[in-house]
Each structure stands twice: as structure tokens, then as C-alpha cells.
Amino acid sequence: MYRVINVIAELREKQVSPKCSYPFSFILRRAGICLPPAYRSIVLSCLKNLPLVDVVKRRRKGKEWHRVVIYK
């Protein structure tokens, strides 16, 4: 979990606009983590409780994915 938080902090430092969104899979890849679906949902629920971070569920053609919105 600390790797994911470090990646979010790193992305927040680099971002120029006040709000940026990233796919959750991109954040996991950047952290070097491969998690089964049960653990992904736990990490997502923890991210929802962080300040300046939102998790948005997207759906298209029956496929769901999550985007992490980071506010500066």
C-alpha cells in the first residue's frame, strides 16, 4: 500500500493542472505491484479515504475499470 501512496505523491508533485486522473492499473504498474482482484478492491477502498484523491468507476460495453483522480 505504501508503494501506491508514494506513486500518488510523486504524480501529485509532477502534475501541472489542479486535477488529473489516471487509470488504476497505471498506478499499480508504476508501483511495480500485481494484485489479485480481491486485494485491488481493498486498495481502492483505502484510496477513497485519502484526502485530495477520488476513485471513479467507469463502464463501457459491459467492462468496468477505475480511474484515480488526484487533486493538487
N, C-alpha and C positions, 0 to 999 in steps of 0.2 A: 504494500500500500504506500509506503514512503517513497518508492520509486515513481509512482503515479503522481503523487503530490509534488515531487521535485520537478517532474516534466511540466506540470501545470504552472509551477512557479517560473520555470525557465521560459515557457511560452508567453507568460504574462509580461516578463521583462522585455521580450523582443517585440511584442505587438505595438503597433502604431495607433490603430483605431481604438476607440473606447470599448468596443465589443467585437470579439472574434469567436467563431465556432469551428470546432474540429471534430471529425469522426472519432468515436470512442476507440475504434480499432487502431487508428493512427497513434493515439496516445499510448495504448498498450504496446504497440510495436516500438515506439520511440523509447519506452521504458525498458524494453527487452523482456517483456512478460508474455507468456502464452497461458491463458487461463481457461478452464472448462466453464460452460455456461452458468453453473451454479455459483461459482466464485465471481464471475463477471457481474451478476446481479447484486452481490454483496458489495462489490467495489462501487457500482453505480449508486446504490443506496447511501453509501458513505459520502460520495461526491455531492449528492444532493444536499447534504448538511453543511458543506463548506461555504463560507461567505464568498461572495463575488464569483460563484460558479453555479450554473444551471445545467440540468440534463434534460434534453428534449428528445422525445421518441418520434421518429419519422417512420412513415409507412408508404410504400409504393408497390403496387401489383402483388399484394399479399406478403411482401418481405418487410420486416421491421429492422431498424437499426437505431442507434442512439448517437446524438451529437452533443458534445460538451461545449457550452457557451461560457467563455471566460471574459469577465468584465475587468477593466483596468481600474 
